[in-house]
Amino acid sequence: MSRPHEPGFDGRVAVVTGAGRGLGRAYAQLLAERGARVVVNDTGADLTGDGVRVEAAEEVAEEIRAAGGDAIACTASVATPQGGQDIIAAAIEHYGRLDVLIHNAGNVRRGSLRQMSYQDFDAVLDVHLRGAFHVVRPAFPVMCDAGYGRIVLTSSIGGLYGNCGVANYAAAKAGVVGLSNVAALEGAPAGVRCNVVVPAAVTRMAEGIDTSGYPPMQPELVAPVVGWLAHESCSVTGEVLIALAGRVARAVVAESPGVYQPSWTIDQVGERIDEIRDVGAPVIFPVVPDGHADHIRYSFGLAHAGRPQPEQTQ
């Protein structure tokens, strides 16, 4: 049962991928503490995504049950379409519904851009980006048909800003934002909300990084942010929330107001580049209800305003 004065998930069913350790484990436990029935998904693979240890998911599910909650383990892999279907099917077959999907599963294969193998690039996209699609695709129609759903996908600082040695990870995490935006747009009429969390915590994903000078960054600092995004009270969709070392913030795509000319030369772009790049008064187009069209309308509006009007005939 949910704690007094805390948002509850009584009656809700949640799927959490990558829930055998770290952040995913914290998410699964928090939702279960608040009354959710949880499908704990994890293959138990190592940091690179290789190997399988089926005990990882079962251990977390057992911890939840021992604490009085309700959870089952699922060891299917998000890296394949069939695995994604099996994960969602586990929720439907065991609990009869699906209300929350949190895609947290991840792997890391480091390498410079000039040396990264095609195999390592694909292996990371398979889990982070294709993995997101593999679970969203079967979950989305279930939620839309039910008229309710909360989807939380995971990006990263690397996905927003890049990082050396992880072109595969950065590309995958940037792609997750695009996928979330479409799910938010298409899900809005059906009561399905989709958002992205950009979490940071000291887990096994931080292997090889000197964290000795870091402030407290335990998964429990991130979990409440994901819990709110997964809750029925979540009031946003198509957004990106950052949760890092106790700081919670919103990340947005922002544009400069831009410069309109009816025609351009290469030299003119260079001459006006400071004006073009000036983000002193940023322009932001929220994804929902219609950021794509708002962006086009904004640019068209400048063009129409700057275009000579046809002479009026008597």
N, C-alpha and C positions, 0 to 999 in steps of 0.2 A: 504494500500500500504506500501511497505517497505520503511524505512528511507534511505536517500542518504548515500552512503558509508558504509552501513551495509548490511550483507548478507540477501537476501530476500527469502521469501517462496511463492511468488506470484504463484498462480495456484496449489500449493501443498495442500494436505489434510492430516491432522494429527489427530491421536487419542491419547489422554492423559488420562491414568487411574489415579484415585485418585486425580483428578484435582479440587475438590471442596474446597480445603484448601491448605495452606502451599506451599510446593515445587511444587506440581502438578499445583496449581493455577498459580504460577509464570511462569512455563513452558508454560502453555496454553496461558497466556496473552502475553508472549514474542513472541511466534510463530504467534499469531494473529496480533500483532503490526507489524510484518514483512510481513504480507500478507497471512498467511496460513488460510485455513478454518479448524476449529477445532471441533472435537467431544470431548466435556467435559464429561468425565465419572466419576461418583462418586455415591455411594449408600447413602452417608451421615451418614454412621455408626459411632458409637463411637470408641474410641481408641482400644477397644478389638475386634472390628468387629461386635458387636451386634447393633441391632436397625437400622432403616432406616429413613433418612430425605431427601426426594427427592428434597427439595428446594436447597440443596447445589450445585448440578451441574447446575441447572437452574440459580441460582444467578450469577455464574461465566460466564455462557454463555450470560446472559443478560448484564453483565458488558462489555464483549467483543463487543457485538452488539451496546451498547450505545456509545462505543468509535469508532464506525465506522467499526468494524470487522465483521466477519462472523463465527458464532458458533452455535452448537446445543447441547443440553444436552442429556445424556444417563445415566440411573440409574441402568442398569443391573450390576450384580455382577461378578467380575472376578473369584470368588471362585468356579464356576461351569462351566462345558464345555458349556452348553447352554448360560450362561451369556457371556462368552467370544465370542461365535459366534454372539450373539446379538450385542455386542459392535462393532465388525468389520462390521457386516451387516449394522449398522446405518450409517457408513461412506460410504459404497458402495451404499446403497439405496438413501441416501440424496445427496451425492456429486458425485457419479459415479466412485470414485477411492480411492486409499489409498497409500500414499507416506511415511508417518512417523508413527511409533508406539512407544510411550513412556510408558513403564509400571512402574508406580510409586505407585500404590495402596499398602497400607500396614496396618498392625495392630500389636498390641503388647499384649502378655499375659505372664507376668513374673512369674517365679517360679524356685526354685533350681532344679537341675537335679534329685536329690533324691526324690523330691516331685512332679515334674511336671506331670499333668494328661495327659493321651493319647488324651483326647479331646482338651486340650489346645495346644498340640503339632500339631495335625492335623489342628486345626483352623488357625494357623499361616502359616503352609505350604500351606494350601488351597488358601490363598491370595497372599503370596509372590512368592512361587515357582510354585505350580500348577496354580496359577493365571497367572503367566508369560506364561506358556505353553498354557493355555486356550485362550490367545489372540494371541500369536505368531503362534499357529497352524493354525487358519483360515486366519491370515494375510499373512503368509509366501508364500503360493502358489499364492496369488493375486499379491504380489510384484514380485515374480520370473517370473510370466507370463508377467508382465508389463516391466520387464527388469530393474527395479529400486526399491529401498527401503532403508529406514534407520530405524533401530530398536535400541532403547536404553532401556536397562534393568537396574534395580536398585539393587545394592548390598549394603554392609555397612562395616564399620570398624569391626563390630562384625562378619560379614561373612568372613573377611580376617584373623582376629586375635582371634576371640572368645570374649566372655564377660560373666561374671557371671550372672546367673539368667535368661538367654534367650537362652537356648539350641535350642528351636524351631526356633527362629529368626535367630540364627547363622547358623544352618543347612540349612535353607531355602535360606539365602543370599549367602552361599557358593555354593549351587546348582545352583543358577541363573548364576554364572560364567560359569559352565559347559554347561548349556543350550545355553548361548550366544556364546560360542566357536563353538558349532555344527552349530548354525544358521550362524555364520560367514563363516565357512568352506563350508557348503552346499549352501550358498547364493552367495559366491564370483563369480562363473561363470555367475550368472544372474544379477550382479550389485547390489546385496542386501548386505548392510553392517550392522553388528550388533556389538555393543559395550556395555560396562557396565559403569555406573557412580556410584561412591561411594560418596554420598553427605552427608554433615552435615550442619544442620541449626537449629536454635531454633524455633521449631514448637510444636504442641501439642504432637508429638512423644517424646519430651523431658520432659514430665510431670514426676514429681518425682525426677528430676535431678537438683541439685543446679547449675544454670547457671549464678549466679551473677558475677563471675569472668571471664566470657567468653569475648573474643573480639567480634566485630561485626560479626554476623553469620546469617544474614537475607537470605531468599530464593533467593533474587535477586543476591547474590554473586555466587550462583550455576547455575542459569538459563542460563547464556551465555555458560557455558561448555556443557550443554545438548543441547542448541541451535546449537552449532557447530557440535556436534555428529549427530544431526538430519538433518543437512544441506547437500546439494549436494556437497559442497566443502570438506566435511569430507574425509580425506585421509587415515584413518586407519580403520581396522576392526579386531575383535577378541581381543580388548584391554580393559583395565580397567583404567579409569581416576578418580582420587580422587579430590574432590572439598570441601575444608574445611577451613573456616575462611579466604578466600582470596588466599589460597594456592591451586594451581592446579598441580597435579603430576600424574605420571603413576605408576601403581602397576604391578608387573610381578611375575610369578613363576620362581624362580631361583634355580639351583642345584649347588652343589659343583662339581668340575671336577670328583671326585670319585676316587676310587682305584680299579685297576683290579688285581685279582689273578685267576689262573686256578681252584683253589678250596679253600674252606674256612672251618675253624672250629669256634666254638663259641668263643674260646679264642682269635683267630686271629682277629675276628671282634672287640672284646674289646681292643685288643692291638693297633689296627690301627684306632680306632674310631675318634681320633683327626684329622687324615689325611682325613678320610671319610667325616667328618663334615666341613672341611675347605672351606669356601666360599670366600676366598681371591681373587679368579679368577672365578667368577660365570659363569655358563653356562646357557644361556637362549635360548629357542626354541620358536620363535613366532608361534602363533596358525596358522596363514595363511602365506604362502601357505600350509605348511605340517608339523607342529610342532610334531604331533604324530609320523610320520615316521622318522623325523629328530632325535627325541629322541632315537628311536630304532637303527637307523643307527649309532649314536654316540656310544652307548654301544656296538653294534656289532663290530664297528671299533676298540675299545679297546681290545675286545676279540680276533679279528683276528690278531692285532698287537702283542699281547702277547702270541699267540699260536705258539708252535714249528712248523716250516714248514716241510712238508714231504720231505724226501730225494729224490733228483733227480736221476732217473735211466738213465743209458747210453743206 
